[in-house]
Amino acid sequence: MQETATLPAPTTNGTANNPAALPAWRQKLVAVLVTFHLFATLLYVAPYPPYMDDRAMGHPEVKREMELLFKPMYLVIPYGKDWTELKDTVLGLVRQYTATYFKVRKLVEWYMDAASIQQAWNMFGGTPPHFPRVFMVEIKPLGATEFLPYRDFHWGGKDESEYDFRHRKTHEILGLGGWDRQREDYANYWARLWNREHPGLRVHQVRIYYWQLTTPPPEKARAGDMDRHPQRVNEFNWTVPADLQ
Amino acid sequence: MTTRWQRYVDFWNEREAPHALALLRITFGAAITANVAQQILCGQVLEMYAEIEHGGIFSFRFNNSPYSLFQYLGLSAAVCWALAGIQLVAGTTLTLGLFTRFSAFLVWIIQGTFYDRMIMFRYDGDNVYRVATWLMLLAPAGACWSLDALWRGKGSLDIPKWPRRLFMAQLAIIYSRTGLVKLGSSWSFLDSWQAIYLAVNLPGIARWPGDWAARVFPLTQLATFISKWFEVTFFLLPLNQYLRRDTLPRGRLLTLLRRVDARLGYLVVGLGMHAGIFILMDVGFFSIVMLSLYPCYFMPQEVQRAHAWVSARLHAARHKPAVPT
């Protein structure tokens, strides 16, 4: 409390403790630079749709969202012959906005890149998925005819608790899209792990895939129907390179 | 016009006691130290950053950052371990306020380097760390409660307010942007406000199977509503703090708007929301880094009072007379 009592009241132009108060031009410079930082950050984080390609629009989650949004909207704004025409019109406008936005954003990208502060905050943006996916790995050892289960990331399992949120982020990225090159690298990672854990039983092929679940509506879940209708999707088979076999 | 411009310049050049920024440095420094310590202890350093032949998982490089040290040093195991070790030490010295600016610089450049490489593993918490380290680098955060002030004569009784205000703005940007993109039907009546119910049913994110959530569905709906509108309207908090400044002319509307200190509501709801996220979902250090930035909304005199209160309690506990038996 004594320290509080000795503190000078804040002032605009510094205090006796700070005899080298900023000259006027530096004060103006501070105001300009801070304003630019805020302007750049605000412009950079302006919302835009993350994906607008055909693959994204064909995703069951996105298709469901479009229907839920545009069907009621068509009742209020009956533009076009049905809700799909309204949807196409609005998406066209969004595409134009996005193209213009990225042109304008170039004004500040140099600063955001230079300061290494590129940002776009999307936590559960859009909607949390109704159809979440569970990552699975199977291995076919050399000489075997069948794939063997290797990793199962269902809830409560050993693998689910052993690997933390960062691996699950990888599963999410590869489940939503990703490149085959990334899937090959990840498959090789599991192959190396298998080889380490099973000396003498080398890997020939790795298969990664997902169980796509459907989160039951709460009323069904309350009635005891917890069937999540698992569907096997995004299967990727990979013959590992010779040095891993 | 000149007067208005001068007032604007004065606003950004106002000064204050350094205690709130010092507390922010301590909480954020501890959070980033914990983040890199977790990577080291869980054996993730090589998996995430190294070349495959050195224990990494992914071969491609994502060199978006002009300052990624991996571009110059390579992706060997030794480099990855060295950078993780340096960030651990720099995070600790940032927390302690020793060579504060240099520590912040090291933490910033290494966080940028790691973030650039970890594209297959990163989540928003990693980006909060990255963005906040830049703001910490700009801030005179070692002006008090620091070894710089104690040993190196770098203490100061006042510092500019703008660094703390940038943190306030950044926190508001994170929340409000996140709220604005919650446009999906599950965040509204269109799909029964079931976003949180869906989130706790996500394998890989939810800590437990989400069957329990159906039994408390109305609570999850309430949580959905509160968290969405908490985020969307968070930008009002810095606005409220701006209006509560004494130097503004006192009009009737301003008097009304600044009567309520919105911090109590927003920060308590935020604390509850992050506690809920931390308990129910495994999203790493996201909640911790967000909460570590909350001291930016504390006034220096409040931090001083809290410090004095804690010091008095500790002093009293140490010098408690023995109870005769």
Interface residues (C-beta under 8 A of the other chain):
Chain A: M1 E3 T4 L7 P8 P10 T11 T12 N13 G14 T15 N17 N18 L22 Q27 K28 V30 A31 V34 T35 H37 L38 T41 L42 V45 P47 E65 L68 L69 P72 D113 A114 A115 S116 I117 Q118 Q119 A120 W121 N122 M123 F124 G125 G126 T127 P128 P129 H130 P132 R133 V134 F135 F153 H154 W155 G156 E160 D164 F165 R166 H167 R168 K169 T170 H171 E172 I173 R181 Q182 D185 Y186 N188 Y189 L213 T215 P216 P218 E219 A221 R222 M226
Chain B: Y8 V9 D10 F11 W12 N13 E14 R15 E16 A17 C42 Q44 E47 M48 I52 I57 F58 S59 F60 N64 S65 P66 Y67 W108 G112 Y115 M118 M120 F121 R122 Y123 D124 N127 R130 V131 W134 S156 L157 D158 P160 K161 W162 R165 L166 A169 Q170 I173 I174 Y175 R177 T178 L180 V181 K182 L183 G184 S185 S186 W187 L190 D191 Q194 A195 I196 Y197 L198 A199 N201 L202 P203 G204 I205 A206 W208 P209 G210 D211 A213 A214 R215 F217 D282 V283 G284 F286 Q301 Q304 R305 A308
